[in-house]
Amino acid sequence: MGILNVTPDSFSDGGTYIRPELAVMRARQIWESGGDIIDIGAESTRPGAPAVSEFEEMDRLLPVVEAVLAAVPLPVSIDTYKAKVMREAWSLGAGLMNDVTALQGDPQSLAMAAELDIPVCLMHMRGTPRNMQTNTRYDDVLGEVIGFFRERMAACATAGIRREQLLLDPGFGFAKDLRGNCRLLRELDVLQSLGLPIVVGVSRKSMIGELSGVALAAQRLAGSLAAALWAVAHGAQVLRVHDVAETVQAIKVWAGIQEQGAEKPLREVP
């Protein structure tokens, strides 16, 4: 899942792709680099980010969605929690909704997702991006995330959203400190017990900077690749990344070593 931010203030590439023609160039780059999904967001969810109105989000987002879908033969994911934004993006052809609030940020979003019958990624977060990093203390972060997902899965079922339409994102960096992030990543395979695809987004995030000592987000490629390979080895089905070509190459080598070094053929790794 290649990241395409059409925001002025995202933590790594804010403002870079806000014009539709530049967004299309980035979408083509994701496609040509081996990406499978383009994840487009028009409201930053970095720690402390201000809220964006529904109108402003659609004004940024919809022209880009339309242009990208016309130019690139990949499914498009929409990083939003607003029901009306979901509907408008879906009407243009978006194929997945990526909701950092797990369909709680808008009272209409559960019903909207059920009506559209579209895949939805549910992410764990406490609070909002504006205050989430003031709420990072847990007695058991893994247990809380699992309990949260069970509750949200039940809410989705009650709303009429089919189980096979759901993906789960533990929310690295969202109301988590370094210890919490590392605990979730280290025990990622435990989340497989929920029986749904796991999405991991750690690319260039502060946890990579803290562990590596690299301050600038754009210089965290090597650390991001290390975390991505750990995630794949422990069951992640989707990686949300900035550096698509490099991540694809790293996974091919990792998978190839296992395949070529095995006494018996392993299952095919996509």
Secondary structure, 3 states (H helix, E strand, C coil): CEEEECCCCCCCCCCCCCCHHHHHHHHHHHHHCCCCCEEEECCCCCCCCCCCCHHHHHHHHHHHHHHHHHHCCCCEEEECCCHHHHHHHHHHCCCEEEECCCCCCCCCHHHHHHHHCCCEEEECCCCCCCCHHHCCCCCCHHHHHHHHHHHHHHHHHHHCCCHHHEEEECCCCCCCCHHHHHHHHHCHHHHHHHCCCEEECCCCCHHHHHHHCCCCHHHCHHHHHHHHHHHHHCCCCEECECCHHHHHHHHHHHHHHHHHHCCCCCCCCC
